[in-house]
């Protein structure tokens, strides 16, 4: 019976790890979260997004927006005005990232403070005899 419990625990751990890996895969990269945060204040056109997300190249922004759209986080609206206007908007589903982003922010702040406090502490000098 112990073997079955061990296998069950290992299976649960693998399932949990797979879920975390899936989440990291979807949000992976330098730009996805900054794009999501930029869109959280409202719909934006491509150029507005590029100005808001400092340092992102147009080609990279285009690629990231396509991936975010594919994963259900962003909707692309095409308005047939003259000239054609394209806006990007967060989906309702993207609201599910709120707690994830908050947890990352809290952990990141704590981690940064930990590292900074370690850097501020004087290093111990080994005694010589």
Secondary structure, 3 states (H helix, E strand, C coil): CHHHHHHHHHHHHHHHHHHHHHHHHHHCCCCHHHHHHHHCCCCEEHHHHHHHCCCCCHHHHHHHHHHHHHCCCEEEEEECCCCCEEEEEECCHHHHHHHHHHHHHHHHHHHHHHHHHHHHCCCCCCCCC
